[in-house]
Amino acid sequence: MTEYTVTRLGLQGDGIAEGPVFLPLTLPGERVSATVSEGGAQDVRIIRPSDRRVSAPCRHFRSCGGCQLQHADDQFVADWKVDIVRNALQAHRLETEFRPIVTSPARSRRRAGFAARRTKKGAMVGFHGRASDTIVPIPDCILLEPSVLAGQRVAEALAIAGASRKTALSVMITAMENGLDVAVTHGKPPDGPLRQQLALICDTHGLVRLTWGDEVVAMREPPRHGVGRAVVTPPPGAFLQATAHGEAALTDCVREIVGDAGTVIDLFAGCGTFALPLAETAAVHAVEGDAAMMNALDAGWRFAEGLKAVTTETRDLFRRPLMPDELAKADAVVLDPPRAGAEAQVAELVQTKVPKIAYVSCNPVSFARDAAVLAAGGWQLDFVQVVDQFRWSAHTELVAGFTAPHMRA
Ligand SMILES: C[S@@+](CC[C@H](N)C(=O)[O-])C[C@H]1O[C@@H](n2cnc3c(N)ncnc32)[C@H](O)[C@@H]1O
């Protein structure tokens, strides 16, 4: 057993002492003892706690691996997340205005991926434990929307019906406007009797759709996801923003940056989280790598009333980014890439005169790298809005506004 002083938090939310030694669930300034081996720190005990330490609001926090940061007060977590973005930018010598962070409330996550294992007596459902493969039941989780939390009963029924004894099911449950949309992987291959059982579970639990592997085995009605004035049916398991609250904050910010643009190009558009609300005032060209998501966006737009033109294009933006001549018609560009960022696309964007860019990011490091390319091209980073829709996790999201060199006063 050795004593350590924690000096900072790492990007995964672990305390770090000199070495570096990673000390989970500790905070900067804390004096702790631990046994450290190649496998990591064991028996971590707090000798002198930080004054930012609080009792975790969720009773499952110690054992469940879902949350990383319930042991620090809310302001500490908020400041830490903003600093992650600030430091990532500073590494490229960039500074800007940071707006006050927007944090989603408890019980607002619209999606959860549960693990569900068949047991001798029935089934065990929950999240994976902290740094382990065991399944921890989480009946009182304070992260999830109540309907998603209640979906654990569905996961239990699904494991009893279709999990092998060796492999746990991954059960992704998403709250749609009209009920739960459930997508399962790692289940037994479906045969006739299993398909019948799954259809019965879909009916009994009032699910809107049940997908088993790649197959939609039952759909009582198309899942409805409201986006602005449109309603979209996302493909099973498709990307959606984590909370309605966070989505609204991101959309407000994107709208503000785009302003009165008449033509907008929305890159990495998904099912239209930004494209469809923006189409209330602008013609939008939406580009995305997943054809099923593009079809969902297009269908949502076709049935909506009062929207301007929305065109869609399925395209791999890493390999085939939009070229300057294709971007030239845009008054504003929105981009919301996956964690890798948008290196290839930004290399083209920086050669254009598009007046405004709204960059939505789930990875401060790749965002800062791309922001530096825009800044080197003369673009002004107007502000950053950090949005925390992954409350109590180490995850950080943001929207940033950029103005083109020729638009600057
Ligand atoms: C963070 S999500 C954003 C989706 C959408 N803007 C939203 O807010 O719902 C990133 C999107 O990029 C898409 N994507 C990932 N890699 C891509 C690529 N190489 N080319 C185009 N789109 C890609 C994903 O399918 C996903 O829809």
The ligand as an ORCA input file, in Angstrom:
! r2SCAN-3c Opt
* xyz 0 1
  C     -22.303     12.604    -34.213
  S     -23.351     11.893    -35.421
  C     -24.302     13.307    -35.871
  C     -25.580     13.021    -36.584
  C     -26.548     14.213    -36.675
  N     -25.889     15.464    -37.009
  C     -27.324     14.372    -35.386
  O     -27.072     15.321    -34.648
  O     -28.212     13.542    -35.127
  C     -22.235     11.658    -36.722
  C     -22.845     11.166    -38.007
  O     -21.794     11.003    -38.960
  C     -22.069      9.867    -39.747
  N     -20.776      9.420    -40.302
  C     -19.815      8.690    -39.693
  N     -18.765      8.520    -40.519
  C     -19.070      9.154    -41.676
  C     -18.387      9.334    -42.911
  N     -17.164      8.827    -43.103
  N     -18.997     10.040    -43.874
  C     -20.219     10.567    -43.690
  N     -20.921     10.428    -42.536
  C     -20.354      9.720    -41.548
  C     -22.732      8.897    -38.805
  O     -23.532      7.962    -39.506
  C     -23.557      9.834    -37.924
  O     -24.854      9.983    -38.425
*
